Amino acid sequence: MGKLNAVLVGLITPNQNEERTKEYLDELAFLADTNNIADVKRFVQRLDYPNTTTYVGEGKLHVAVLDLGVTKKVTNFLMGMDCHLTVFPANTSAEEIMRHNPQGIVITNGPGNPADVPEVVETVKELLGKKPMLGFCLGHLVMAMAAGAAVAMLGGTPTQVGHAVAIVFKTILGLVCDPAAGLVEVPCIKRNGSCALQALAAAELALAGIGSFIPADETIDAMKSVGDSLPCALKETAGGGMATTPTALAWAKKYFAK
């Protein structure tokens, strides 16, 4: 699947404990200079929520949240959509998540490369097709990897797995990141919901014998090339796209005036 060349890491925290905040910053600095997968996994599992199953909200819809490093900003948004949440640690099994019988599943954002948390990819493989699923940021990448996994699970050949991966990456080639007010919510959450459907559609196309003319490795290289070519305004800076629509600008002004 290729390696990420860089990961931007940082910390915004309401924590008033100076020593604890410094520990987090030191760990982030370490992660920026290391390829130690075990340390990345450990950090993925704890940001705003403890490494235990947590129940939050009182909405009508029950949503399972697989926490790869989610912040309360995201869970608050989901609760605002009339959801009550069961937040699971990153190492939770698909069986345990399904035991709670959620109406939908969210695979969250978090630090690092999806290749560093293969057990999460395995979990998503098992969950695909069982419930409506939404992934964003790291969760989005995990789901793209799971597209090929879905083919393998359904008896596809290694060649068909490669076709599914290539089809998925071609459908999101040039995808801009334009969050309103710089917050990874609008339009990110809804937009990435379509990626779950794209992953399954790609798997079905590959299994039906429809191949990608461009090989998977080349589509990944092309994605990086396109990403490098995109202007800064379209790279999660809130400087273009949906972030600069009148509605988004008005909302950002109101939000930051609080």
Secondary structure by P-SEA (a helix, b strand, c coil): cccccbbbbbbbcccccaaaaaaaaaaaaaaaccccaaaaaaaaacccccccbbbbbbccbbbbbbcccccaaaaaaaaaabbbbbcccccccaaaaaaacccccccccccccccccaaaaaaaaaaccccbbbbccaaaaaaaaaaaaaaaaacccaaaaaaaaaaaaaaaccbbbbcccccccccccccaaaaaaaaaaaaaaaaacccccccaaaaaaaaaaaaaaccccccccccccccccaaaaaaaaaaaac
